[in-house]
Every structure is written in C-alpha cells, then in structure tokens.
Amino acid sequence: MGEESAENEVGAGRMPPATFEFLIHTLFTQALMAFGRIPNPITNKAVRNVPTAKHFIDTLDMLEEKTRGNLTGEERKLLEEVQHQLRTLYVEAQS
C-alpha cells in the first residue's frame, strides 16, 4: 500500500496510523477497562478483571525492555507515565 492510499484511509471512522504512541494508549485503555475504570465500549459495562489488567501491565513492561535504547524521549516518557499510573491502580486493587 502506497503512502497516498494510506493517507486516504485516515479520517472519520477510519484507523489512525500505527505508531508506538497509539500502541501504548491502546494497551493503557485496555488495562483501564480491565480495572473497571472505564466501560467496555461494546457492552457499555465496566467489569473488573485484575488478572487481565496485570497482563496488560506485564505487556507494557515487556515492551519497555524490548525497546530500551530505541525510543524517543517522548515515547519513553509516555511509557513510563502509563506504567506508573497502571502500577498505582494495581496496588490499589490489591488493597
């Protein structure tokens, strides 16, 4: 797929470009849903599943390890902030 056709696919109701930031935000959103902090957009219900949330935290930890030294400063900061927020929620969920 050429650059021009990829640009034509972005827009209302279409997928955003595949970026590291989008991946991190997607995993963060999935973890928030698993913590029951936001409703599932399909069911419109918030369901708490801490083991699933922990899986997303572990996935972000793996991404941090595998990408170490290859991220921009902004990408690294985003990843660190998301991990901190999710770890805090995990500790709260254990109480």
Disulfide bonds with the S-S distance in Angstrom:
none
